[in-house]
Amino acid sequence: MKSKMLGRLGYERLLRCSSSSECATILSEQGYLDSVTMPGGGLDLSSWQAAFETKTVALIHKLARLSPQDCAQLLTAYENRYRLELLKSGLRVMAVDVEREGASSITTPESSTDFLRSIVETRNLERLAQVTGASAIYDEIASAVSESRPLALVEGIVDKHGLTLLWRATDMSDMIDKQSVQPLVGEQIDTLNLLLVARSKALGIAEDEIRGILVPVNYRLGDVLSEAISSGSTTNALRALTKTIYASSVGQFLETYKEGDSLHPLDSSLRRWHAARCLAAFSGFPFCAGLPLAFTYLMGYEVSDLQSIILGKENGVSADAIEQSLILWKTL
């Protein structure tokens, strides 16, 4: 499965190229977007997003068709969470001045771009929740938005819903399958909860409210999670979290962190940590549900990296600066 990915050589070629059009040529040569016809002038950012979305969804569907029922249901739950990213994109746009930013800042699949833009332009939150499969949490989202709660908290509601469903799908009948998928999902949930606590502390959100938006799964954080929630600052929360298996990422970030700094570098570091765990799955038992799930996660990280590279090339960002935002580049 990993042979279908770009690999280190592919990343190097993309980072060395001079434009997004050249990126398109490289990806075409490698058959990466073989289902997409590249126009002579290249793809705009919306079309790139649509192409990657098509590839990702097609991959999930193919893996699901080839998998036993339990694994197929797990991959479907992953796809549903993937669709919830559209809801979060819409919420981000609704959180800013639409007239100033314009609906063009939404990046959604081509099949739904115009439809979602029209929904966001009218600020029809209920319809947005419906078309992204999130009707079950519409009331909770609407309440948070009406109260002008921080965007991080609103996005946390969406993540909690998607990851809770994904975690439930890991309760598989085959013990080997279950043991192979739960670490991948559980550790992702831990890192999201870790980040949500840190962001909430920076925003001054109350402890009870923080507990209410965390994904209700404590995989390997233990009692340290409660200690972090009860701490008086972001720095103290992160110091507490250095006592977990995620210490390498959190500790390195803390070395240069000052209260009020962006938490984005920590987010990227934790994603790299999780990507490394996904790669490690391929050295284990070869006939289990963990492999297709790990591969799906890795393809998601790869697509995120490609979007960063292409956006960077469009905006004239140096290769060194682009590298700082990549997940798989130094993990492969």
N, C-alpha and C positions, 0 to 999 in steps of 0.2 A: 504493500500500500504506500509506503513512504517514497517509493520510486516515482509516484505520481506528483510529488512535490518538487518545487524548484531546486532545492538544495543550495549549498553554499555558492557553487559556481553561478547559478542563476541569479542569486542575490548580487554577487559581485558585478555581473554584467549590467544589471539594472541600475546599480548605484553609480557605475561609470558612465552611463548614457547621458545625453545632454538634454533630452526632452521627453515629454510623455508620448509623443509619436514614436520615438525610438523604443520606448518601453513596449509599445504595442507591437512593434516589429519583432522584438525579442520574444515576447510571450507567444506570438503567432508561430515563430520558428520552433518553439518548444511544444507547440500543440496545447498550450495551457488554456486558451480560449477557443478551442476548435469549433465550438458551436456559434461563435460570434463572427460576423462579417465585418472586417475593419474597413471603414471608409477611407478614402484617399487622404482626407484631412485629419484623420485620427478621431479619437473619441473625446467628447466633452466629459466633464466630471460626472454628470448625471448618468451618461451612457456607460461610463466605467463602472459606476455603482450597480447599474442594472446588469451588466455582464457578470460581475462577481456574484451578485445575488443569484442569478440564474445558475451559475456553476455550482454554488454551494448547495442550493436546494436540490438540484439534480443529483449531486453526490449523496446527500442524505437519503433521497428516495431510492437510489440504486443500492446503497448499503442496507436499507430497510428491506428491500425486496429479497436480498440475498441472505438475510438473517433470520434466525428463529423468532417466534412471535414475541417473546419477552424482550429480546434485543430490538426488534422493530418498534415496539411500543416505547422503549427508551429513546430511540432516535427520533420518534415522532414528538416526544416531550421536549427533546433538544430543539427540534425545528420550531415548535410553538414558542419556546423562549427566544429563539432567534427572531421570530416575527414580532415579539414584544419590543425589540430594539426600534422598530418603526414607531411604536407608541412613544417611546422615550424621545425619539427625534422630533416628533410632533410637539411633545411637551416642552422641549427646549426652545423651539421656535415660538410657541405660545408665551413663553416666559419673558420674551424680549418684545420690543416695540415692533410689531409686524410691519407697520408702514415704513419704519426706518431700515429694518433688516431685509424685508421682502421675503416672500415665500421661496425664493430661489435658494435659500440656505438649507432647505430640506434636501437630504440625499436619500432617495427611496427607489425601489425597483421601478423600471420603466413601465411595467404593467399597471402600477398603481400610483405613479408619481403625480399625475394631474389630479386624480381623485383625492389623494391625501392633501395635496396643496390646497384644493378648494375647501376641504374640511378645516384645515388649519387657518385659512384666510377668514373663515366665518367663525372661528373659535368654537366649533361644534365638538366639544370634548366627548359627549356621549357617543356621537357617530364615530369618532376616532377610536374610542375604546371598542366599539362593535366590530369595525373592520380589521382590527388587529387582534381580535380574539380575547379581549380583556373586559368583557361586559361584567364579569363576576366581581371585578374590583373598581367598577366605575364610580360607585357611591363614595368609596374611600378616597379615590383620586380627586373627585369633584369637591369633596369636603376640604381636602388639603389645599387645592388650588383656590377655592373661594376664600379661605383663611389666609392666603398669601404665604403659605408655608414655604420654606426654602426648597429650591429645585432638587437638591440632593435627597431630601426627605421624600419628595414625590416620586423620584426615580427609585428610591428604596422600596416603595410600595410595589412598584412594577417588578423589580428584581425579586422581592420576597415571594410574590405570586408565582413567577416563572420557575424559580429554583426550588420552591416547595414541591411543585408538581414534578419537576425533574428528579428530585430526591425520592419521591414516592415510587417513581418508575424504576429505581435501582433495587427495589425489594423483589428480586428475581427468584424464581423457583429453584434454579440451579445454583448451588452454593459457590462453585468456582466462578460463575458469571457474576454473582453478587459481590464476591470478594474482589473481583477485578474492576468493577465499575464504581463501587462506593467510595474508594479513596479519591478517584478523579473528580467526582461530583462533590464529595464532602469537603475536600481541600479547597475547591473553588468557592464553596459557600463560606468556608472559614475566612478566606482572603477578602471576600466581599464584605462580610460582617466586620472584619478588622478595619477595612477602609471606611465603612459607614460610621463606625464608632469614632474614628479619627476626624472625619469630616463633620460629624455632629458636634464634637467638642469644639472644633474651630468656629462653628456657627452658634454656639451657646444653646444647643437644644437640650431640654431637660432629660434626666435619666429615664424616667418612665416612658417618655416619648421615644427615646432611642431603643429601649427594649421592645417597644411595640412594633418597630419597623424592621428589626433584625429577622433574617431567615431563621425559623425555629429549629435549627439544626446546629448543634455544637459538636463538630466532628473531632477536632484535636486542639481546641483552644482551652478547654477545661475551665477551671475557676478563674483563670487569668482574664477571661472575657468580662466577667462581672467586675473584677478589679479595674479593668480599663474603663468600663462604663462609669464607675464611681469616681474616677480620678478627676482632678480639678482643672486639667488642661490637656491640650493635644499632646504636648511633649510627655507629660506623665502617663497618659494613656499608651503612647508608643513605647515608653520605657517598660511598662508592665508587659506589653506584648513581645518584648525581646525574650521573655521566658517561655516562648512557644517554639515549635519546630520552624516557624517562619522568621526566626531570629536573624538569619543571615541577611534577608532583605530589609527588615525593620531596623536592625542595628546599623547597617551601612547607611541607610537614609538618615538616621538620627545623628550621625557624625557631623553633618553639615546643616541640619534642620534648625530653623528658628521659628518661633511662634508666628503664625501668619503666612509662612511660606506656602507655596503650592504643594499639594500632595500628589500631583501627577507623576513625579519620578518614582514615588513609592508604588503607585498603581502599576506602572510599567515594570518595575522590578518584581512585583508579585506575579504578574502575568508571565514573566520569563521563568520564574520559579515553577509555576504550574505547567508551563510548556515543557520544561525539563522533565517533570514527572510524567507527562504524557509520552514523551519520547522513551522514557525508561520502561514504559509498559510493553514495548516491543521486544524487550529482552526477557520477558517472562513467558508464561504458558501461551502457546500460539493459538489455541483453539478456545477462545473465550470472548465474552461480550465486551471486555475492556479494550480490545484492539480496535474495532470499528468506532467506539466512542472516542478513544484517544486520537485516532486519525481525524475524526470530525472536529475535535477541539483544535488540533494542529492546523487543519485547513482554515479554520476560522481565524487563527492567529496569523497565518500566512496571508490571507485576504486583507486583514487589517494592516499588515506590513506593506502590501502592494499599494493600498490606498494612500498610506503615508508617503511612499516613494513617489507615486504619481502626483500627488498634491504638492509635494516638495519640488518636483521638477517643474510643475506649472508655475510655481511662485519663485523660482530661481534660488531655492535653498541649497546650500552646499551639501555634498555627500556626507561629510562628517556630522553636520547638524541633523540630517535625516537619520543617520545611524542611531542617534540617541533615542529616537522614538520607536525603534524596531524591537519586536519581541523575539523572533526566531533567529535573527542574524547571528548573534553570538551564542546561541543555544545549539545550533546544528553541529 
